[in-house]
């Protein structure tokens, strides 16, 4: 590259460093057609599209195509391919990048960025076996690496054949890295001042139209404000807040937007609030502030609701559960002390107006339809195998709807898995995601029976299906996460639909198809039973959680 190009390169790098993306794009476009220019200029242009948070999906896809062009011009330089991988996680489009990464990996078996990228792509696509193997290789090569480790730990919850012992071990390994890096010990904060009311805080990146908020809303509304001062600590971008965010703000005593705080800043700020109890609602899910949580920012710290397993941290004191989820002889498999609620570990705030339950004629079994509206990542290989056997043995259809907007590539990957098991393509029906909650609930009227995923059981989708009168078939589990369906079915009086194993699950599904009184047995009767059950009794649930929190606060 000549001197002029070196100067130009420095200038473009400076534009990227200073987030002057539009300026870079303007100057590059003034030089002629982007794709006809020097590969380095194309690379900088593509980077400006990728790094700009205002870029829309079509601009991100264009940046990916530019990175591909640069990479193919010289495959010895892998940076454009690394950037293609990064863009794919924003666009949820993997069909262009995956073949290139696979080929590059074959020639660069020890390239950690390729290994991590390929592991994460397979994670998003739901290819658990491939993803887990690559993550294991990555952390064998880099045992001290903590960045990017959460997708690996999270994937263990989704993967068949992973024990709670193995999951806990990985959590403890991760926390050891963080605790050594941050110099964390298990001491409580000094000089804690007694408050007139219990300062109760909830930390989440999901205070919007999200399952967490639907479960939390009634508690915030009904909790005794004469005894509790409620603080909501939102790690959600203000631009992503919506009408439900506004409702939650009105129900809390204090609301704090903290998404732009650094970990050090947020730790200092939360400690300044002199919080008695901080309940984390994120765990290892996206938008978490785990590295703040583990430094201890409140006298008592609790994990609940948004992540149904241990996080393995010294400074997380308690995990809220119920006795259907964690057995009395299993406490050693969880780092936190277990707090048991008397009936169920969470209760959903039902919509004020529920859609009517509409069912086909009981005699019409020709288009019998199962459904699962869980996100596609919960469909383990074992789940797809069992569901495929149900479809092949019953001739029924299966409706699917991805709650996470995973994209066409993920949907096609799921479809191809069913086809590879001998299921006909027309037996799988994909529904579009509904923005309106009531319209979403109406979709359950298109199905006859809901199927739960395993080992990662559904929660919100199970509550919703039951509200719409659908029987939900779930699998017996082995830990908190995998037993959620069990607890829900027990609490609604539907234990007959808890399968003991794969064969039992298959048989119960086939029996449901030929059940003559399916609509009468479930339907509106199930809805009425559910609304009177602990699942939706938010008055009783709020009292139960109040008593629990008061007890540990004054312990």
Secondary structure as UniProt FT lines:
FT   HELIX           3..17
FT   TURN            18..19
FT   HELIX           21..30
FT   HELIX           34..36
FT   HELIX           39..51
FT   TURN            53..54
FT   HELIX           57..73
FT   TURN            75..76
FT   HELIX           79..91
FT   TURN            95..96
FT   HELIX           97..107
FT   TURN            109..110
FT   HELIX           112..125
FT   HELIX           128..141
FT   TURN            143..144
FT   TURN            147..148
FT   HELIX           149..158
FT   TURN            160..161
FT   HELIX           164..182
FT   STRAND          198..204
FT   HELIX           211..222
FT   TURN            225..227
FT   STRAND          228..234
FT   HELIX           238..240
FT   HELIX           243..251
FT   STRAND          254..257
FT   TURN            259..260
FT   HELIX           263..272
FT   TURN            273..274
FT   STRAND          277..280
FT   TURN            283..284
FT   TURN            286..287
FT   HELIX           290..293
FT   TURN            294..295
FT   STRAND          300..303
FT   TURN            314..315
FT   STRAND          318..322
FT   TURN            323..325
FT   TURN            328..329
FT   HELIX           331..333
FT   STRAND          337..341
FT   TURN            362..363
FT   TURN            366..367
FT   STRAND          369..372
FT   HELIX           376..378
FT   HELIX           381..394
FT   STRAND          397..400
FT   TURN            403..404
FT   HELIX           408..420
FT   TURN            421..422
FT   HELIX           425..427
FT   STRAND          428..430
FT   HELIX           437..442
FT   HELIX           443..446
FT   STRAND          449..451
FT   HELIX           460..467
FT   TURN            468..469
FT   STRAND          471..475
FT   HELIX           481..483
FT   HELIX           484..491
FT   TURN            492..493
FT   HELIX           495..497
FT   STRAND          498..499
FT   HELIX           502..514
FT   TURN            516..517
FT   HELIX           518..521
FT   HELIX           523..531
FT   TURN            534..536
FT   HELIX           538..553
//
